[in-house]
Amino acid sequence: MKHCLFACALAACCASAGAADCPPYVKHTPGGDYTSAEDRSGLTVVEKFHFSRAVETLTQGMTGSLGADISYTLEHFPNHHRALASMAKLGLRLKSAQPPGARYTVSCYFERAIAFAPHDVTARMVYGSYLLSTGQDAMALEQLDAASRLAPEQATIQYNLGLMYVKKKEYDKASAHAQKAYALGFPLPGLKNKLKAAGKWKEPPPAVIEAKEAPKTEEPAVAPVEPSGE
């Protein structure tokens, strides 16, 4: 119940933020597309002073608050995957749509990232996880569906879609995404356990050994954020 009240309050707070509070990212140096080798040439200096391991794990800020350091990183590289994940986790930890020190709301950072780099599957996947964890199911499904269309063979996306459909009690769809996620090698048993608890899990048939292995898409180094309170 507490989780539900928090999720509703957070969603309402995010929705109330207008475009004026979330301006689009304007590329500058150093900065740009986190997935671009050319743009990443300036990444080292930003991470050296603002995104250490301690900042990423929400242990301690480098120049001030955690929100300020993560915000600085995202103001230079809006689709910095690990910084987006850290900002999302910080917001969830503090139960705040806009953590102290952050210039914008958590959702705004994701919106800026996706507007600047709509091709970035991982940014959409992390945003979907954040939306799912805050109870914004319809928006989460929109982002995860978009990510799935861009990268249908990415196990983490299939896993998160499975979690989404479990929440909606659409177990046939949840099971289909679960089977695909695990066939692609996803390691966490949470989705499988949820389907078992609902009496909807079916063990997959023995895998057919192919003559040649299909090429695997690279998985993002960002774990899904499973919804709490279930």
C-alpha positions as CSV (number, residue, x, y, z in Angstrom):
1,M,0.0,0.0,0.0
2,K,2.8,2.4,0.9
3,H,4.6,1.5,-2.4
4,C,1.3,2.3,-4.3
5,L,0.9,5.6,-2.6
6,F,4.5,6.5,-3.4
7,A,4.2,5.4,-7.0
8,C,1.1,7.5,-7.5
9,A,2.6,10.6,-5.9
10,L,5.8,10.2,-7.9
11,A,3.9,9.7,-11.1
12,A,1.7,12.8,-10.4
13,C,4.8,14.9,-9.7
14,C,6.5,13.8,-12.9
15,A,3.4,14.5,-15.0
16,S,3.1,18.0,-13.6
17,A,6.5,19.0,-14.8
18,G,6.0,21.0,-18.1
19,A,8.2,21.3,-21.1
20,A,9.7,24.5,-19.7
21,D,11.1,22.5,-16.8
22,C,12.7,19.9,-19.1
23,P,14.5,21.6,-22.0
24,P,16.0,19.5,-24.7
25,Y,19.7,18.6,-24.6
26,V,22.0,20.8,-26.7
27,K,25.2,19.1,-27.7
28,H,28.4,20.7,-26.5
29,T,32.0,19.7,-25.8
30,P,32.8,17.5,-24.0
31,G,29.6,15.6,-24.5
32,G,27.2,14.1,-26.9
33,D,26.0,10.6,-27.7
34,Y,27.2,8.0,-25.1
35,T,27.0,5.3,-27.8
36,S,29.2,7.3,-30.3
37,A,32.9,6.5,-30.2
38,E,33.7,10.0,-31.5
39,D,31.6,11.7,-28.8
40,R,33.0,9.5,-26.1
41,S,36.4,11.0,-26.6
42,G,35.5,13.6,-23.9
43,L,33.9,11.1,-21.5
44,T,37.0,10.4,-19.4
45,V,37.3,13.9,-18.1
46,V,33.6,14.0,-17.1
47,E,33.7,10.7,-15.3
48,K,37.0,11.4,-13.6
49,F,35.6,14.4,-11.7
50,H,31.9,13.5,-11.5
51,F,31.1,9.8,-12.0
52,S,33.4,7.6,-10.0
53,R,32.4,4.2,-8.8
54,A,31.4,5.7,-5.5
55,V,28.9,8.0,-7.3
56,E,27.6,5.2,-9.5
57,T,26.9,3.0,-6.5
58,L,25.3,6.0,-4.6
59,T,28.0,5.8,-1.9
60,Q,29.4,9.3,-2.0
61,G,29.4,12.4,-4.2
62,M,32.7,13.7,-5.6
63,T,32.0,17.5,-5.8
64,G,28.9,17.8,-3.7
65,S,25.7,15.8,-3.6
66,L,25.1,12.6,-5.5
67,G,22.3,14.2,-7.5
68,A,24.6,17.1,-8.6
69,D,27.4,14.8,-9.8
70,I,25.1,12.5,-11.7
71,S,23.2,15.5,-13.1
72,Y,26.5,17.0,-14.4
73,T,27.3,13.7,-16.1
74,L,23.9,13.6,-17.8
75,E,24.1,17.2,-18.8
76,H,27.1,16.3,-20.9
77,F,26.2,12.8,-22.0
78,P,22.3,12.6,-21.8
79,N,22.2,8.9,-22.6
80,H,25.0,7.8,-20.3
81,H,23.5,4.4,-19.4
82,R,25.0,3.9,-16.0
83,A,24.4,7.5,-15.0
84,L,20.7,7.2,-16.0
85,A,20.5,4.0,-14.0
86,S,22.1,5.7,-11.0
87,M,19.8,8.7,-11.2
88,A,16.8,6.4,-11.3
89,K,18.0,4.4,-8.3
90,L,18.7,7.6,-6.4
91,G,15.2,8.8,-7.0
92,L,13.7,5.5,-5.9
93,R,15.9,5.4,-2.8
94,L,14.9,8.9,-1.8
95,K,11.3,8.5,-3.0
96,S,11.8,11.7,-4.9
97,A,11.0,12.6,-8.5
98,Q,13.9,15.2,-8.4
99,P,16.7,14.2,-6.0
100,P,18.6,17.0,-4.2
101,G,21.2,18.5,-6.5
102,A,19.6,17.3,-9.7
103,R,18.7,20.1,-12.1
104,Y,15.8,18.1,-13.6
105,T,13.4,15.3,-12.6
106,V,14.4,11.7,-13.1
107,S,11.9,11.3,-15.9
108,C,13.2,14.5,-17.6
109,Y,16.7,13.0,-17.8
110,F,15.3,10.0,-19.6
111,E,13.1,12.1,-21.9
112,R,16.2,14.2,-22.9
113,A,18.2,11.1,-23.5
114,I,15.6,9.5,-25.8
115,A,14.8,12.7,-27.7
116,F,18.5,13.1,-28.4
117,A,19.3,9.5,-29.2
118,P,16.0,7.7,-30.1
119,H,18.0,4.7,-31.4
120,D,19.5,4.0,-27.9
121,V,17.9,0.7,-26.8
122,T,19.5,0.7,-23.4
123,A,18.3,4.2,-22.5
124,R,14.7,3.0,-23.3
125,M,15.2,-0.2,-21.4
126,V,16.4,1.6,-18.2
127,Y,13.6,4.1,-18.5
128,G,11.1,1.3,-18.9
129,S,12.5,-0.3,-15.7
130,Y,12.2,2.9,-13.8
131,L,8.6,3.5,-14.9
132,L,7.7,0.0,-14.1
133,S,9.1,0.3,-10.6
134,T,7.1,3.5,-10.0
135,G,3.9,2.0,-11.1
136,Q,3.6,3.9,-14.4
137,D,2.7,0.8,-16.3
138,A,1.4,2.2,-19.5
139,M,4.4,4.4,-20.1
140,A,6.7,1.5,-19.1
141,L,5.1,-0.7,-21.7
142,E,5.5,1.9,-24.4
143,Q,9.3,2.2,-23.8
144,L,9.8,-1.5,-23.5
145,D,7.9,-2.2,-26.6
146,A,9.9,0.4,-28.5
147,A,13.1,-1.2,-27.1
148,S,12.0,-4.6,-28.1
149,R,11.3,-3.5,-31.7
150,L,14.8,-2.0,-31.9
151,A,16.5,-5.1,-30.3
152,P,14.2,-8.1,-30.3
153,E,17.0,-10.5,-29.3
154,Q,18.0,-8.6,-26.1
155,A,17.2,-10.8,-23.1
156,T,16.9,-8.0,-20.5
157,I,14.2,-6.3,-22.6
158,Q,12.2,-9.6,-22.9
159,Y,12.6,-10.1,-19.2
160,N,11.2,-6.7,-18.3
161,L,8.3,-7.1,-20.8
162,G,7.5,-10.4,-19.0
163,L,7.5,-8.5,-15.6
164,M,5.2,-5.9,-17.1
165,Y,2.7,-8.5,-18.3
166,V,2.8,-10.3,-15.0
167,K,1.7,-7.1,-13.3
168,K,-1.1,-6.8,-15.9
169,K,-2.0,-10.5,-15.2
170,E,-1.7,-11.2,-19.0
171,Y,0.1,-14.4,-18.3
172,D,0.2,-15.8,-21.8
173,K,2.2,-12.8,-23.0
174,A,4.3,-12.8,-19.8
175,S,5.1,-16.5,-20.4
176,A,6.1,-15.9,-24.0
177,H,8.5,-13.1,-23.1
178,A,9.8,-15.2,-20.2
179,Q,10.6,-18.2,-22.4
180,K,12.4,-15.9,-24.9
181,A,14.4,-14.1,-22.1
182,Y,15.6,-17.4,-20.6
183,A,16.3,-18.9,-24.0
184,L,18.5,-15.9,-24.7
185,G,20.4,-16.6,-21.4
186,F,18.9,-14.2,-18.9
187,P,20.1,-15.3,-15.4
188,L,17.7,-14.0,-12.8
189,P,14.8,-16.3,-11.8
190,G,12.4,-13.6,-10.6
191,L,10.1,-13.7,-13.6
192,K,10.0,-17.4,-13.6
193,N,9.2,-17.5,-9.9
194,K,6.3,-15.0,-10.4
195,L,4.8,-17.1,-13.1
196,K,5.2,-20.2,-10.9
197,A,3.5,-18.5,-8.0
198,A,0.6,-17.7,-10.4
199,G,0.5,-21.3,-11.7
200,K,1.4,-20.1,-15.2
201,W,4.9,-21.3,-15.7
202,K,5.6,-24.1,-18.1
203,E,9.0,-25.7,-18.6
204,P,10.3,-25.1,-22.1
205,P,10.8,-28.1,-24.4
206,P,14.4,-29.3,-24.7
207,A,16.3,-26.9,-26.8
208,V,17.1,-27.9,-30.4
209,I,20.8,-27.8,-31.0
210,E,21.5,-25.7,-34.0
211,A,24.3,-26.6,-36.4
212,K,25.6,-23.0,-35.9
213,E,25.0,-20.7,-33.0
214,A,23.0,-17.6,-33.9
215,P,24.9,-14.4,-33.1
216,K,24.0,-12.8,-29.8
217,T,23.3,-9.1,-29.3
218,E,25.4,-7.5,-26.6
219,E,23.6,-7.0,-23.4
220,P,23.7,-3.7,-21.6
221,A,25.6,-3.5,-18.3
222,V,22.5,-2.3,-16.5
223,A,20.4,-4.6,-14.5
224,P,16.6,-4.3,-14.6
225,V,14.8,-2.7,-11.7
226,E,12.2,-5.1,-10.4
227,P,9.0,-3.6,-9.0
228,S,8.6,-3.9,-5.3
229,G,5.6,-4.4,-3.2
230,E,4.3,-7.5,-5.1
